[in-house]
């Protein structure tokens, strides 16, 4: 169940009420606003009818609405109607509310300084993991890295044919990974000059690094599957599955491996890590955009 609050200018309220007097809108309330002049329209909306109602609110006739706020109701003392629930679901899965899905992705598509700081820190954690052959640290770096928010924002921009989020997301990814790689280079040079490089790494025993800087068919398979899982977890609110995406694709570790390879002048590994990074980011974006479109077609959402 969703609770919707709309701030409406006086001239639009009656037209809005006529549009909202449809099946699926429940507990419709109109309140007089004191400032600015107008009305506040509130109503409850079952998930099964949300996409259709929100599509009506996208009509150009309602461009003058001051705000449309949507709040998810976490708990209710009443149960939904069973027949309606079944009709609006695929084997128990409710249709995604696309307005909320897109709003969540757009919220993550903002790139403050903390975005770049987290990428830098994640890269340094991955550097330590590569040097010490610690898979736990590599997984930790994957979880810390915020790059998936930018990747899915770019994918949504491509799927919705919106140039601005694509441009902003790609710019954030480019500069973010460039900063992360530069930090990894500086860290690697410092460790190398200090003489504290682990002996196994110097001797070429690098199982973690070899997995990261050697892209192959399995890298492609994992990136494609992770992109699909990422979209499904976002649209159907599967947070645990989304965390699995963070720790299954080699983006931050590849950036760290590239920086270390440059610091230690192992050019073959640098090329492999760079290819791994580009491969994973590119596949996550392209397959993510295709998966978003596929989800819309499956659920017959608005296009």
N, C-alpha and C positions, 0 to 999 in steps of 0.2 A: 504494500500500500504506500502511496505517495501523498504528501500534503503539499498543495500548490498555493502560493500567495502571489497575486498580481496587483500592482499599483496601476490604476487606470485613470486617465484624464476624464472629466465629466462627459465629454462628447462621445467617448468610445464605450462607455460602460454598458449601455443598452445593447449595442451590437455584440459586445463580448458575451453578455448573458444569453442572447439568442443562440450564439455559437456553442456555448457550454451546456445548453439544455439538450443534452444528448444522452444516450445510454452510456453508462460507465462513470459519469460524473456524479459524485455523491456529496451530500451535506454542503450544498452550495450556499455560501454566506456572503452578503455584501455589507460592508461597513463604510461609514463616511470618514474620509481622511480630513484632518484639520490643516495639515501643511505638508506639501503643497495641496492646492484644491483638487479634489477628485474623490475616487473611491478605492477601497481595498476589497478585492474579490478573493475569497478563499474557498477551497473545495478539496475533497479527498478523491483520489484517483487510483483504482486498482491497476496493477501492473499490466494486466491483459489488455487494457484500453489506452494505456498511456501514449503509445506512439501515434495512434490516430488523433488523439486530442491535441498533442503537441504539434502535429502537422497542421492542424487547423489554426493554431496560434501563430504559425509561421506565415500565414496569409498576409500579403502586403497591406491589407486593410487595418491590421493591428500594429503597424510599424510605430505608432505613437505611444504604445504602452511604455510606461516608465521603467518597470522592472517585472520580471517573471522569476520567482524563486521557487525552487523545488527541494523538498525535504523528504528523505526516506524515513518511513515510520518503522522503527526497529521492532516494536512489539504491539500487538493488538489483543484485546480481550475477546474479540469475535473471530470466527473462522471464515475464510472465503468460501463461496459457494463451490461445491465440488464439481458440478457439471461445467460451470464456466471455467474453472481452473483447468480442467482437462482439455477443453476446447482451445484454450490459449497456450497450450504447452505441447512440446514434443517429448513424449515419454517422461513427463514430469518436469522438464526444463521449461522455465518461463522465458518468453521472448525478451531479449535485451531492450532496455529503455534507451534508445539511441541518444536522446538529448543528454542523459546523464553519463553515458559512456563517453561521448565526445567532450562533455564538460570536464570529466576527469582527465582525459588525455590532454586537453588544452591547458588545464591547470599544471600538468607536469611539463608542458612545453614552454616554461618560463625559465630563463637561465641567469639567475643571480650569481654573484661571486662564489657562493657556497657550492654551486654546481661544479665549477672548475677546481675549487679546493678539494672537493671529494674525489674528483678524478685523479688529481695529483696524489692525494694520500693513498688511494686505491692502487695506483701504479707503484708507489714505494713499497706497499705491503707485498704486492706481487713480485717486486724485485727481490725482496728478502726470501720469498717462497721459492723463486727460481734458483737463487744462489745456494740455498740450503736444501733444495729438493724436498720442500715441504708442501704437500698437496693441500693440507689444511689451510695454510696461508694463502694459497692460490684461490681456494674457495672463498675465504674471507674477503679477498680483494674483489672477487666477482660480486659479492653481496654489497660491498661498500660502494662500488661504482654506480653512478646515477645515469649512465649513458642510455639505458633502455627507454627512459622517459623521452629523450630527444629522438631516439630511433622510431618509437611508435608515433610520436607527433609528426615526424616526416612522412611516415607511412599513411597516416590519416590525411595529411595535406595532399599527398598524391592521389589517394582514393577519392577525395572530395574535390579535386582539381583546384586547390587553393595554394597559390604560389608563396604567400607570405610565411606560413608555418614551415613549408619545405625549405625556403631560403634561410629562415632563422635557425631551424633545427640543424641543417647541414653546416651552417657557420659555427654553431655551438659545438658540434661534433668535431669539426676540423680544428678549431682553436683549442678545444678541450683536450683532444688526443695529442695535439702538438705540444701543449704544456706538459702533459703526462709523459710523453716521450723525452722531452728536454729534461724533466726532473729525473727520469730514469738514467739518462746519460750522465748527468751531474753526479747522481748517487753512485753509479757504476765506476766513474772515474775516481771518485773519492775513495771508494772501497779498494780499488785496484792500487792506487798510489799509497794507501795506508798499509798495504801488505796483508790485509785481513780477508782476502778472498778465500773461501773454503777450498781445501786441497782437492776435493772430489770435482769441484767445478773447474779448477785449473787443469786437472787431468783429463777432462772431457767426459766425466761421468755425470751426465745431465739428463736423467730420464724425464723430469718435469719439463725442462726447456725443450727437449726433443719433441715432446708431444705438442707443445705450443707452436714451435716454429717449423713444423712439418705439415703443412696443409695437404689433405688428401680427400678421397671420396667420402670418408666418414665425417670429415669436417663439414662437408656440404650437407650430408644427411642430417647431422645434428642441428645445423643452423636452420635448415628448412623446417624440421619438426619443432624446434624451439620457437620459431616465428609463428607457426600455427597455434601452438599451445599458448603463446603470449596473448594473441588476439582472443582466443576462446576464454582464457582466464579473465581478461579485462571485460569482455562483453557479458560474461555470465558470473562475474564476481567470484572467481575462484582464486583467492589470495595465495593459497599454498602452492598452487600450480604456477603462479606468476613468479614466486620465489625460486621455483625450480628452473625457470627460464634464466634467471640471473646467474645461476651457478652451473649452467650447462653450455654456455657459449663463450668462446675465447676472444674477448674484445680487450678488456683491460690487461689481462695477462700477455696478450700479443703485443700491446703497446709497450709494456714493461720489458718483454723479451727483446723487442726491437731496440729500445734504449740501451739495454745491457750489451747487446751484440755490437752496437756502435761504440760503446765505451771500451769493450775488449777487442774491437777490430776483428770480429768474426763475421765477415761480410756475407757468407752463405746463410748463416743463421738470421742475419738482419733481413735479407731478402725474403726468407721463408716467413719470418714473423710479420713483415709488412704485408705480404700476400694474405696471410691468415687474418690479419686485422681487416683488410679491405674486403675479403671474401665474406667474413661473418657480418660485418656492418651492412654490406650491400645486400646480402641475402635476407637479413632480418627486415630491412626496409622494403624490398620488393615483394617478398613473400608475405610480409605483414600487410601490405596494401592489398594484395590479392586475397588474403584471408578475410580482411574486413569486408571487401566486396562480396565474397562468398557467404559470409555470415548474413549480410543484408538480404541476399537472394534466398537463403535458406529460410529466414524468418519473414521474408516479404516485407522488410522494413522500408521506410521512405527512401527514395533515391533521388 
